[in-house]
Amino acid sequence: MADSFSNVIELPPDPLFGLKARFNLDKRADKVDLGIGAYRDNNGKPWILPAVKLAEEKLINDPNNNHEYLSISGFEPFLNNAAKVLLGSDSNQLSKVISQQSLSGTGALHLAGVFIKQFYKGNHTIYLSKPTWANHKQIFEYIGFKVENYPYWNNETKSLDLDGFLNSIKSAPNNSVFLLHACAHNPTGLDPTKNQWDLILKELEKKQHLIIFDSAYQGFASGDLEKDAYPIRKAINEEIISSPIIICQSFAKNVGMYGERVGAIHIIPSTKENNEAFNKAVKTQLNRIIRSEISNPPAYGSKIVATILQDSKLYDQWRKDLVTMSSRIIKMRKTLRSKLEELKTPGTWNHITDQTGMFSFTGLTPEMVARLEKSHGIYLVSSGRASVAGLNDNNVDKVAKAIDEVVKYYSKSKL
């Protein structure tokens, strides 16, 4: 049986990790990584949040701390407080929430997909924004969903295609699944306004679509936890949506728990389904999936996050840390736009400051991105998505001049 697995074919490298590999091999001292989806300080270094350092110290000195297994559901103090971060500590909907700890946001999305695939009686077609985070498509296709797209980014105007978005909601079969980015849309950095969110939620309710919120950047986008939770709280606390709602939550970005894989899935049942027997049934099924896949969730990161969320002083420090990160990124957006406008780079660049969060959809073409990498040692995804967190006071001038060069180079080639 030497050929038992002869049908295995080599796949191309993951685009983001392939980009990182090329960056690491580049010997140029002034190279710039704008692909990494992680916060960097003004010196281009990873940043451990002060709140995290304090929580780690507190946890280590706790005589009751240990490395025993968590329950299959995860660390309950983490789950309870994570739900409060999403809905608000005064939400009257907290008693309805069914929560399960996951391997960050990716694990939560996978868990949501497996659960929906097994139990949802609606249409098993999931609609993703065009564009969206590349892993969204991989996760749901691998589980067996039919994946469709709804219009989101208008490349001509570099703004939200609201009409296309709403028309897609209206034309999709009733009870389809729609995945929404709660804030800091990845990869565009473009979020609907409050009024636009209200229209989107209204149309979703009319068609009784099942909503999955991907909440990976709460507080990281604007520095304000409440502001970044607007669509979630609007839909749930004001009961705009009568169907169940699923939230996939990650603390990778907003607490800097990248490698600790701290996340959760929260299911808010419909009013009709909200009863003790149903909620218990859902909880046991989530437990079963987790047990079969990872046995039980990792403890360290969830204990750190729970320590921050339960301690008022650490919680206040965390909110300050969120402002520190978001403010630096907003500053870099303003600086890059200003420099491009000073250089009279062809095109308009207001979209860089109109966007929010870690990423900016620059509008650069794949050819421009390739020239940035080859000629200037500046690395970003071929779609033109740039991680604004990779910019700092030491490299933003180089990046602006490089973008100016490649845009003008291709502008001349079209003449």
C-alpha positions as CSV (number, residue, x, y, z in Angstrom):
1,M,0.0,0.0,0.0
2,A,2.9,2.4,-0.8
3,D,0.5,4.6,-2.8
4,S,-2.2,4.9,0.0
5,F,-1.9,8.6,0.1
6,S,-0.6,9.3,-3.5
7,N,-3.6,11.7,-4.0
8,V,-2.2,14.2,-1.5
9,I,-1.1,17.4,-3.3
10,E,1.0,20.2,-2.0
11,L,-0.9,23.4,-1.4
12,P,0.5,26.9,-1.9
13,P,1.7,28.7,1.2
14,D,-0.9,30.6,3.2
15,P,-0.8,34.1,1.7
16,L,-0.1,35.9,5.0
17,F,2.4,33.4,6.4
18,G,4.1,33.2,2.9
19,L,4.4,37.0,3.0
20,K,6.0,36.8,6.4
21,A,8.4,34.2,5.2
22,R,9.6,36.4,2.3
23,F,9.9,39.4,4.7
24,N,12.1,37.3,7.1
25,L,14.4,36.4,4.2
26,D,14.8,40.0,3.0
27,K,18.2,41.4,4.0
28,R,17.4,45.1,3.6
29,A,17.8,46.9,6.9
30,D,14.9,49.3,6.2
31,K,12.3,46.7,5.2
32,V,8.8,47.3,6.5
33,D,6.2,44.7,7.4
34,L,2.7,45.9,6.7
35,G,1.2,42.5,6.5
36,I,1.3,41.4,10.2
37,G,-2.0,41.4,11.9
38,A,-0.6,42.3,15.3
39,Y,-0.1,45.6,17.2
40,R,3.4,47.1,17.2
41,D,4.6,50.0,19.2
42,N,6.3,53.1,17.8
43,N,9.6,51.2,17.7
44,G,8.0,48.4,15.7
45,K,8.1,46.0,18.6
46,P,5.5,43.7,20.1
47,W,3.8,45.4,23.0
48,I,2.6,43.7,26.2
49,L,-0.3,45.7,27.6
50,P,0.4,47.2,31.1
51,A,-2.9,45.6,32.2
52,V,-1.6,42.2,31.1
53,K,1.7,42.6,33.0
54,L,-0.2,43.5,36.2
55,A,-2.7,40.6,35.7
56,E,0.2,38.1,35.2
57,E,1.9,39.3,38.4
58,K,-1.4,39.0,40.3
59,L,-2.1,35.6,38.9
60,I,1.4,34.2,39.6
61,N,1.2,35.4,43.2
62,D,-2.3,33.9,43.8
63,P,-1.7,30.9,46.1
64,N,-4.8,29.2,44.5
65,N,-3.4,29.4,40.9
66,N,-2.6,26.1,39.3
67,H,-2.3,24.5,35.9
68,E,-5.2,22.0,36.2
69,Y,-7.5,21.3,33.4
70,L,-10.4,23.7,32.9
71,S,-13.9,22.3,32.5
72,I,-15.0,21.5,28.9
73,S,-17.0,24.8,28.8
74,G,-13.9,26.8,29.8
75,F,-13.1,29.3,32.6
76,E,-16.5,30.5,33.8
77,P,-15.3,33.8,35.3
78,F,-13.8,34.6,31.8
79,L,-17.0,33.6,30.0
80,N,-19.3,35.6,32.2
81,N,-17.2,38.8,32.0
82,A,-16.5,38.4,28.3
83,A,-20.3,38.5,27.7
84,K,-20.6,41.6,29.8
85,V,-17.9,43.3,27.6
86,L,-20.0,42.6,24.6
87,L,-23.5,43.4,25.9
88,G,-22.7,45.8,28.8
89,S,-22.7,44.9,32.4
90,D,-26.3,46.3,32.8
91,S,-27.8,44.3,29.9
92,N,-31.0,42.5,30.7
93,Q,-30.0,39.9,28.1
94,L,-27.1,38.5,30.0
95,S,-29.2,35.8,31.6
96,K,-30.0,34.4,28.1
97,V,-26.4,34.0,26.9
98,I,-25.0,30.5,26.3
99,S,-21.2,30.7,26.3
100,Q,-18.4,28.4,25.4
101,Q,-14.6,29.1,25.5
102,S,-12.8,28.6,22.2
103,L,-9.4,28.8,20.6
104,S,-9.6,32.6,19.9
105,G,-11.9,33.9,17.2
106,T,-11.0,31.3,14.7
107,G,-12.0,28.5,17.0
108,A,-15.2,30.3,17.8
109,L,-16.1,30.6,14.1
110,H,-15.3,27.0,13.5
111,L,-17.4,26.0,16.5
112,A,-20.3,28.2,15.2
113,G,-20.1,26.6,11.8
114,V,-20.1,23.0,13.2
115,F,-23.1,23.8,15.5
116,I,-25.1,25.5,12.7
117,K,-24.3,22.7,10.2
118,Q,-25.7,20.1,12.6
119,F,-28.7,21.8,14.1
120,Y,-29.8,24.9,12.1
121,K,-33.1,24.2,10.2
122,G,-32.6,27.2,7.9
123,N,-30.6,27.7,4.7
124,H,-27.0,26.4,5.0
125,T,-25.7,29.1,2.7
126,I,-23.4,31.6,4.5
127,Y,-22.9,35.1,3.1
128,L,-19.6,36.8,3.6
129,S,-18.7,40.4,2.8
130,K,-16.7,41.0,-0.4
131,P,-13.9,41.2,0.6
132,T,-13.5,39.6,4.0
133,W,-10.8,37.9,6.1
134,A,-9.5,35.1,3.9
135,N,-9.9,32.5,6.7
136,H,-13.7,33.0,6.9
137,K,-14.1,31.3,3.5
138,Q,-11.7,28.5,4.4
139,I,-13.4,27.8,7.7
140,F,-17.0,27.5,6.4
141,E,-16.2,25.8,3.1
142,Y,-14.2,23.1,5.0
143,I,-17.2,22.5,7.2
144,G,-19.4,22.1,4.2
145,F,-21.3,25.4,3.8
146,K,-22.1,26.9,0.5
147,V,-20.4,30.3,0.6
148,E,-21.8,33.4,-1.1
149,N,-20.7,37.0,-1.0
150,Y,-22.5,40.3,-0.3
151,P,-21.2,43.5,-1.8
152,Y,-19.3,45.6,0.7
153,W,-16.4,47.6,-0.7
154,N,-17.0,50.0,-3.6
155,N,-13.5,50.3,-5.2
156,E,-14.5,53.3,-7.3
157,T,-15.5,55.4,-4.3
158,K,-13.5,53.6,-1.7
159,S,-16.6,53.5,0.5
160,L,-19.3,51.1,1.7
161,D,-21.6,49.7,-1.0
162,L,-24.7,50.0,1.2
163,D,-27.2,49.5,-1.6
164,G,-25.5,46.3,-2.8
165,F,-25.3,45.1,0.8
166,L,-29.0,45.7,1.5
167,N,-30.1,44.2,-1.9
168,S,-28.1,41.1,-1.1
169,I,-29.8,40.7,2.2
170,K,-33.2,41.1,0.5
171,S,-32.5,38.7,-2.3
172,A,-31.0,35.9,-0.2
173,P,-33.3,33.0,0.6
174,N,-35.1,33.5,4.0
175,N,-33.2,32.1,7.0
176,S,-29.8,32.3,5.4
177,V,-26.6,32.9,7.4
178,F,-24.9,36.3,7.4
179,L,-21.5,36.9,8.9
180,L,-21.0,40.5,10.0
181,H,-17.8,42.2,11.2
182,A,-18.9,43.9,14.5
183,C,-16.2,46.7,14.0
184,A,-12.9,47.3,12.3
185,H,-13.8,45.4,9.2
186,N,-11.0,43.2,8.0
187,P,-9.5,43.8,5.5
188,T,-11.1,47.2,4.5
189,G,-11.1,49.0,7.9
190,L,-14.5,50.4,6.7
191,D,-17.4,50.2,9.1
192,P,-21.1,51.1,8.6
193,T,-22.3,54.2,10.4
194,K,-24.9,53.8,13.2
195,N,-27.6,54.8,10.8
196,Q,-26.4,52.3,8.2
197,W,-26.2,49.5,10.8
198,D,-29.8,50.3,11.7
199,L,-30.8,49.8,8.1
200,I,-28.8,46.6,7.8
201,L,-30.2,45.0,11.0
202,K,-33.7,46.0,9.9
203,E,-33.4,44.2,6.6
204,L,-31.8,41.1,8.2
205,E,-34.8,40.9,10.6
206,K,-37.3,41.1,7.8
207,K,-35.7,38.0,6.1
208,Q,-35.2,36.2,9.4
209,H,-31.5,35.6,8.6
210,L,-29.2,34.0,11.2
211,I,-26.5,36.5,12.2
212,I,-23.0,35.6,13.2
213,F,-21.1,38.6,14.6
214,D,-17.3,38.3,14.3
215,S,-16.1,40.6,17.2
216,A,-12.3,40.6,17.0
217,Y,-11.5,44.3,17.6
218,Q,-13.8,45.6,20.2
219,G,-12.2,48.6,21.9
220,F,-9.2,48.3,19.6
221,A,-10.9,50.1,16.7
222,S,-11.9,53.4,18.4
223,G,-10.5,53.0,21.9
224,D,-14.1,52.8,23.2
225,L,-15.6,49.4,24.1
226,E,-19.2,50.8,24.0
227,K,-18.9,52.5,20.6
228,D,-17.3,49.4,19.0
229,A,-20.1,47.2,20.3
230,Y,-22.9,49.3,18.7
231,P,-24.4,46.8,16.2
232,I,-24.2,43.9,18.7
233,R,-25.9,45.8,21.5
234,K,-28.4,47.3,19.1
235,A,-29.5,43.9,17.8
236,I,-29.6,42.2,21.2
237,N,-30.3,44.7,23.9
238,E,-33.0,46.5,21.9
239,E,-34.2,43.2,20.5
240,I,-34.1,44.4,16.9
241,I,-33.4,40.8,15.8
242,S,-35.9,38.1,16.9
243,S,-33.8,35.2,15.5
244,P,-31.0,33.7,17.5
245,I,-27.7,35.5,17.3
246,I,-24.2,34.1,17.5
247,I,-21.2,36.1,18.5
248,C,-17.6,34.9,18.0
249,Q,-15.3,36.9,20.3
250,S,-11.6,37.2,20.3
251,F,-9.2,38.8,22.8
252,A,-6.1,38.4,20.6
253,K,-6.0,42.0,19.4
254,N,-7.6,44.1,22.2
255,V,-5.7,42.4,25.0
256,G,-2.7,41.4,23.0
257,M,-3.3,37.7,23.8
258,Y,-2.3,36.6,20.2
259,G,-0.5,33.4,21.0
260,E,-2.6,32.4,24.0
261,R,-5.7,31.9,21.8
262,V,-8.3,33.4,24.1
263,G,-11.8,33.5,22.7
264,A,-15.5,32.5,23.2
265,I,-18.6,31.8,21.3
266,H,-21.9,33.3,22.7
267,I,-25.3,32.2,21.5
268,I,-28.3,34.3,22.3
269,P,-31.4,32.3,21.7
270,S,-34.6,33.7,20.2
271,T,-37.4,34.6,22.7
272,K,-39.4,31.5,21.7
273,E,-36.5,29.2,22.3
274,N,-35.2,30.8,25.5
275,N,-35.9,28.3,28.2
276,E,-33.9,26.2,30.6
277,A,-34.2,23.0,28.7
278,F,-33.2,24.5,25.3
279,N,-30.3,26.4,26.8
280,K,-29.0,23.3,28.5
281,A,-29.3,21.3,25.3
282,V,-27.2,23.9,23.4
283,K,-24.6,24.0,26.1
284,T,-24.2,20.2,26.1
285,Q,-23.8,20.1,22.3
286,L,-21.2,22.8,22.4
287,N,-19.4,20.8,25.1
288,R,-19.6,17.7,22.9
289,I,-18.0,19.5,20.0
290,I,-15.2,20.9,22.1
291,R,-14.6,17.6,23.9
292,S,-14.2,15.8,20.5
293,E,-11.9,18.4,19.1
294,I,-9.6,19.8,21.8
295,S,-10.9,18.1,25.0
296,N,-11.0,21.4,26.9
297,P,-9.8,25.0,26.4
298,P,-6.4,26.4,27.4
299,A,-6.3,28.0,30.8
300,Y,-3.6,30.6,31.0
301,G,-4.8,33.3,28.7
302,S,-8.4,33.1,29.8
303,K,-7.3,33.5,33.4
304,I,-5.3,36.6,32.5
305,V,-8.2,38.1,30.7
306,A,-10.6,37.2,33.5
307,T,-8.3,38.8,36.0
308,I,-8.3,42.1,34.0
309,L,-12.1,42.0,33.6
310,Q,-12.8,41.3,37.3
311,D,-10.4,43.8,38.9
312,S,-11.7,47.4,38.6
313,K,-8.1,48.9,38.6
314,L,-6.9,46.5,36.0
315,Y,-10.1,47.0,33.9
316,D,-9.5,50.8,34.0
317,Q,-5.8,50.2,33.0
318,W,-7.0,48.0,30.1
319,R,-9.3,50.8,28.8
320,K,-6.3,53.2,28.9
321,D,-4.3,50.6,27.0
322,L,-7.0,50.4,24.3
323,V,-6.8,54.2,23.9
324,T,-3.0,54.0,23.6
325,M,-3.2,51.4,20.8
326,S,-6.1,53.0,18.9
327,S,-4.7,56.5,19.2
328,R,-1.3,55.5,17.8
329,I,-2.9,53.8,14.8
330,I,-5.2,56.8,14.2
331,K,-2.1,59.0,14.3
332,M,-0.4,56.9,11.7
333,R,-3.4,57.0,9.5
334,K,-3.4,60.8,9.6
335,T,0.4,61.0,9.0
336,L,0.4,58.7,6.0
337,R,-2.5,60.5,4.4
338,S,-0.9,63.9,5.0
339,K,2.4,62.8,3.5
340,L,0.7,61.3,0.4
341,E,-1.2,64.5,-0.1
342,E,1.9,66.6,0.3
343,L,3.7,64.4,-2.3
344,K,0.7,65.0,-4.6
345,T,0.3,61.2,-5.0
346,P,-2.3,60.6,-7.8
347,G,-5.7,59.7,-6.4
348,T,-7.6,60.6,-3.2
349,W,-6.4,59.3,0.2
350,N,-9.1,60.3,2.6
351,H,-10.2,56.7,2.8
352,I,-7.1,56.0,4.9
353,T,-8.5,58.2,7.7
354,D,-12.1,57.3,7.1
355,Q,-11.3,53.7,7.9
356,T,-10.7,52.3,11.4
357,G,-8.9,49.6,13.2
358,M,-5.7,47.8,12.3
359,F,-6.1,47.5,8.6
360,S,-6.5,49.9,5.7
361,F,-7.6,48.9,2.2
362,T,-5.2,51.2,0.4
363,G,-6.6,50.8,-3.1
364,L,-3.2,49.7,-4.4
365,T,-3.3,47.1,-7.2
366,P,-1.5,43.8,-7.0
367,E,1.1,45.1,-9.4
368,M,1.8,48.1,-7.2
369,V,2.1,45.9,-4.1
370,A,4.6,43.7,-6.0
371,R,6.7,46.7,-6.9
372,L,6.6,48.0,-3.3
373,E,8.0,44.6,-2.2
374,K,10.6,44.3,-4.9
375,S,11.8,47.9,-5.2
376,H,11.3,49.2,-1.7
377,G,11.2,46.3,0.7
378,I,7.7,47.1,1.9
379,Y,5.5,44.1,2.4
380,L,1.7,44.0,2.3
381,V,-1.0,41.7,1.1
382,S,-1.6,41.6,-2.7
383,S,-5.1,42.9,-2.3
384,G,-3.6,46.2,-1.1
385,R,-4.5,45.6,2.6
386,A,-2.0,47.2,4.8
387,S,-1.6,46.8,8.6
388,V,-1.4,50.4,9.9
389,A,0.0,49.0,13.1
390,G,3.2,48.3,11.1
391,L,3.7,52.0,10.6
392,N,5.7,54.2,13.0
393,D,7.5,57.5,13.2
394,N,10.6,55.9,11.8
395,N,9.2,54.3,8.7
396,V,6.0,56.2,7.7
397,D,8.0,58.7,5.5
398,K,9.7,55.9,3.6
399,V,6.3,54.1,3.1
400,A,4.6,57.3,1.8
401,K,7.5,58.0,-0.7
402,A,7.4,54.4,-1.8
403,I,3.7,54.4,-2.4
404,D,4.0,57.7,-4.2
405,E,6.7,56.2,-6.5
406,V,4.7,53.1,-7.4
407,V,1.4,54.9,-8.0
408,K,3.2,57.5,-10.2
409,Y,5.1,54.7,-12.0
410,Y,1.9,52.9,-13.0
411,S,0.1,56.1,-13.7
412,K,2.7,57.0,-16.3
413,S,2.6,53.5,-17.8
414,K,-1.0,54.0,-18.7
415,L,-0.3,57.2,-20.6
